[in-house]
Amino acid sequence: MIDNDFGFSTVDDEVIDDTNKILAENYQKAFAKAESKLDNITTLIVAFLDKLAVDPKKAALKWPNRAEVVLKLKNDILTIRNS
């Protein structure tokens, strides 16, 4: 006897439409979350760069606690990225 079960079946267009709708909603939610994260990270980086650009005529920066500031910024970015 020949086994004609190939492991698939057919579905109605309604099932496909419902599945596509769910996928689209999930995509929109994921995109909105990623966009929000990018906006937050951009805000942090732009503020940092703006601060660096203050008084550009001076040749040097006095930045005695730069390690603290940079590590905090790095941690803030990673927190947003991993949320």
Backbone bond lengths (Angstrom), bond angles and torsions (degrees), N, CA, C in turn:
res aa  C-N    CA-C-N  psi(-1)  N-CA   C-N-CA  omega(-1)  CA-C   N-CA-C  phi
1 M - - - 1.455 - - 1.533 108.86 -
2 I 1.314 116.55 140.13 1.465 122.82 -179.41 1.522 108.98 -93.33
3 D 1.332 114.78 132.06 1.474 120.57 178.15 1.522 108.58 -87.56
4 N 1.329 117.18 112.95 1.457 121.74 -178.97 1.522 113.43 -98.14
5 D 1.311 117.52 16.15 1.470 120.73 178.27 1.522 108.36 -92.83
6 F 1.300 115.76 106.63 1.463 120.86 -178.40 1.530 112.65 -96.34
7 G 1.329 117.83 4.28 1.454 121.50 174.34 1.521 114.94 87.85
8 F 1.308 118.54 14.67 1.462 119.49 176.72 1.513 110.02 -134.79
9 S 1.307 114.57 162.21 1.455 120.67 176.01 1.517 108.28 -141.26
10 T 1.290 116.75 169.90 1.465 121.09 179.17 1.522 109.87 -94.35
11 V 1.325 115.64 157.70 1.461 120.82 177.37 1.518 108.91 -133.42
12 D 1.319 115.31 158.00 1.457 121.40 178.11 1.529 110.20 -76.33
13 D 1.317 115.97 158.70 1.467 121.35 176.75 1.520 111.57 -57.95
14 E 1.320 116.38 -32.51 1.470 120.77 -179.77 1.532 111.06 -60.82
15 V 1.313 117.29 -40.40 1.463 121.54 178.75 1.528 109.63 -65.18
16 I 1.311 116.15 -42.72 1.466 120.44 178.62 1.524 110.22 -63.71
17 D 1.321 116.68 -44.56 1.469 120.79 179.17 1.526 111.29 -61.43
18 D 1.327 116.98 -44.02 1.472 120.97 178.64 1.522 110.84 -62.11
19 T 1.314 116.52 -43.16 1.462 120.97 179.36 1.521 110.85 -64.16
20 N 1.316 116.76 -43.84 1.471 120.66 178.57 1.524 111.54 -62.66
21 K 1.330 116.26 -37.33 1.464 120.70 179.01 1.526 110.06 -64.97
22 I 1.327 117.49 -43.86 1.468 122.11 178.94 1.524 110.21 -63.61
23 L 1.316 116.33 -44.37 1.470 120.18 178.62 1.525 111.46 -61.79
24 A 1.315 117.48 -41.86 1.461 121.61 179.20 1.528 111.14 -64.14
25 E 1.322 116.85 -41.62 1.471 120.39 178.25 1.527 110.79 -63.97
26 N 1.327 116.94 -43.58 1.462 120.78 178.85 1.531 111.20 -63.89
27 Y 1.318 116.21 -40.12 1.462 120.84 177.66 1.525 110.64 -62.88
28 Q 1.327 116.62 -44.59 1.467 120.40 -179.52 1.528 111.06 -62.50
29 K 1.318 117.84 -40.83 1.462 121.50 178.65 1.526 110.60 -65.03
30 A 1.326 116.74 -45.26 1.465 120.83 179.88 1.518 110.82 -64.30
31 F 1.328 116.76 -40.49 1.460 120.84 178.85 1.525 110.88 -64.57
32 A 1.319 117.73 -43.43 1.465 121.69 179.52 1.529 110.78 -62.51
33 K 1.329 116.62 -40.92 1.462 120.67 178.73 1.527 110.49 -65.18
34 A 1.324 117.18 -44.50 1.467 121.07 178.88 1.524 110.93 -64.32
35 E 1.316 116.63 -40.32 1.465 120.89 179.23 1.526 110.82 -64.41
36 S 1.314 117.41 -40.37 1.454 122.01 177.98 1.529 110.78 -63.60
37 K 1.333 116.12 -43.61 1.465 120.20 177.89 1.529 110.30 -61.30
38 L 1.322 116.44 -45.16 1.458 120.63 179.84 1.520 111.07 -61.94
39 D 1.324 117.31 -41.37 1.469 121.10 177.34 1.525 110.92 -60.74
40 N 1.331 117.05 -44.10 1.465 120.67 -179.80 1.524 112.02 -65.66
41 I 1.325 116.71 -42.52 1.460 120.27 178.49 1.531 110.52 -66.13
42 T 1.315 116.65 -40.99 1.461 120.76 177.86 1.521 110.76 -60.30
43 T 1.314 117.19 -42.32 1.465 121.34 178.45 1.519 110.81 -59.23
44 L 1.324 117.31 -45.00 1.462 120.96 179.24 1.526 111.57 -63.01
45 I 1.313 116.90 -46.90 1.459 120.56 -176.89 1.520 111.73 -67.55
46 V 1.319 117.44 -42.76 1.462 120.91 -179.88 1.530 110.64 -63.86
47 A 1.331 117.20 -40.90 1.470 119.97 177.55 1.524 110.22 -61.95
48 F 1.313 117.11 -41.74 1.462 122.21 178.34 1.526 110.61 -62.47
49 L 1.331 116.70 -47.29 1.458 120.55 -179.68 1.524 111.94 -66.37
50 D 1.323 117.32 -38.28 1.464 120.73 176.63 1.524 110.54 -60.38
51 K 1.312 116.28 -42.44 1.463 120.81 179.11 1.535 110.69 -63.60
52 L 1.321 116.75 -39.71 1.463 120.66 177.64 1.531 112.15 -65.22
53 A 1.314 116.57 -30.50 1.464 121.45 -175.97 1.522 113.69 -83.24
54 V 1.338 117.57 -4.94 1.464 120.27 -179.60 1.524 109.20 -64.07
55 D 1.319 115.71 134.81 1.467 123.28 177.10 1.532 112.04 54.89
56 P 1.334 117.16 61.75 1.461 121.42 -174.87 1.527 114.68 -68.44
57 K 1.332 117.81 -11.52 1.464 119.81 -178.85 1.524 112.22 -75.49
58 K 1.311 116.54 -18.27 1.460 119.49 177.66 1.533 108.74 -78.73
59 A 1.328 115.85 140.60 1.460 121.06 -173.48 1.526 113.66 -78.87
60 A 1.321 118.08 -21.69 1.463 119.88 -174.69 1.526 110.74 -136.13
61 L 1.304 115.09 160.51 1.457 122.47 175.77 1.522 108.70 -108.79
62 K 1.310 116.66 137.89 1.462 120.56 169.93 1.526 105.16 -99.98
63 W 1.312 115.20 114.73 1.457 119.56 -172.72 1.524 109.27 -145.56
64 P 1.334 115.58 71.06 1.461 119.52 -173.53 1.533 114.97 -66.13
65 N 1.299 118.95 -28.48 1.479 120.65 -178.39 1.527 111.99 -108.42
66 R 1.326 116.01 33.18 1.467 119.55 -173.96 1.525 113.30 -61.37
67 A 1.325 117.70 -34.35 1.463 119.56 179.71 1.528 110.37 -60.69
68 E 1.322 116.93 -44.69 1.473 120.90 177.94 1.520 111.55 -59.67
69 V 1.326 115.57 -47.91 1.462 121.08 -176.51 1.527 110.66 -65.18
70 V 1.323 116.44 -45.61 1.459 120.14 -178.51 1.528 110.25 -66.58
71 L 1.316 118.26 -41.91 1.461 120.64 178.68 1.523 111.81 -64.64
72 K 1.329 117.31 -38.08 1.470 120.32 176.75 1.530 110.30 -63.76
73 L 1.334 116.06 -45.84 1.460 119.55 178.39 1.528 110.38 -60.89
74 K 1.323 116.54 -44.76 1.460 121.10 178.49 1.528 110.60 -58.84
75 N 1.330 117.14 -46.58 1.464 121.03 179.52 1.523 112.01 -63.78
76 D 1.336 116.53 -40.41 1.468 120.19 177.62 1.527 110.69 -61.39
77 I 1.326 116.55 -43.69 1.465 120.91 179.51 1.528 110.38 -63.89
78 L 1.316 117.14 -45.17 1.460 120.69 179.92 1.529 112.04 -65.91
79 T 1.319 116.72 -35.14 1.471 120.41 177.28 1.529 110.28 -63.11
80 I 1.321 115.79 -44.70 1.472 120.13 178.35 1.527 109.60 -64.59
81 R 1.300 116.83 -45.99 1.459 122.12 -177.27 1.542 110.89 -60.76
82 N 1.313 116.75 -39.52 1.465 121.13 -175.29 1.528 113.94 -89.61
83 S 1.321 117.71 -1.48 1.474 119.80 -178.15 1.518 111.74 -80.18
